Amino acid sequence: MLLYFTLIIQLFKRTMKFRLPAINIYLCCCLAALLAAGCQSPEAGKEKKAAEKKGDKKLEAMVRLYQQVNPDGSGSNAPVSVYRAKPVEINVSRMPFLDETSLKRAGIVEDGFGTFAIGLEFDRRGTLILENLTAVNVNSHIAIQAVFGPKLEQVRWLAAPYLRQRITNGVVIFTPDATREEAEQLVTGLNNVIERVAKKDLLRERE
């Protein structure tokens, strides 16, 4: 009824006449849209959610952590540009010191103020590597690169957190140069990879 009277008022203001055929067409369109929205069965909704979940399970992602080093012209290090809006150039080693194979879990970290971060928790091996490296590289940066997306089409330097102290708990939290949707894709892809690696390790142990 509200739609009906709203349409009548709008038409009345425009033409000062009631145009019943036009009103009928508008009402038919609105009714068709409402019926289409209401015709989706609970089963169809479940199938859609299952398809989305299945699609999420197919996502994969990679992450690499690089140590900041002084340039020495040896070819073992090179400058990279981090943050697209305000690029910052950092010279890093060409070989990462940690990657997704040492991850225990990844997640979105909420700060309660409408912004978010990404948290990476490493396994025992990764924790030891992270602690040893950060112990001797305080007051420097870690450059974080990720490969993510439905087709792994996104290759991006996400962040360069500054090391103020040694990291002993195996956890790296950073604000990514990414949208919330991109961050969720990355986290989902990383956790899928972690799960698959764990299954492969379990199969090897059983063999």
CORBEL-V903531 format. One line per field, one symbol per residue. phi: phi as a letter, one per 20 degrees, with the letter a starting at -180 (. if undefined). psi: psi as a letter, one per 20 degrees, with the letter a starting at -180 (. if undefined). A space follows every 10 residues. Layout:
phi=???
psi=???
//
This chain:
phi=.fffffffff ffffdmcedf gfffffffff fffffffeef fgffffffff fffffffefc bcbcddefcf fcmenebafc ddmffcgcec ecffdfebbf fdfeacaede dndndbcddd deffffffff fffffdcfmc ddeddccbog dleecbeeab feeebfedem dddbeeeaff ffffffffff fffgffffff fffffff
psi=hggghggggg hghgijqpng ggghgghggg ggggghhiio rhghhhhghh ggghhhhiqq qqqppqpprp pjjiiirqqq pqohgnpppp prqhpqiqai ijqgrqrpoq iijirrrppp pqagghgggg ggghhjkqka qpppqqparh kkiooqohrm qpoirqoijj pppqoqmqrg gghhgggggg hgggghghgg hghghh.
//
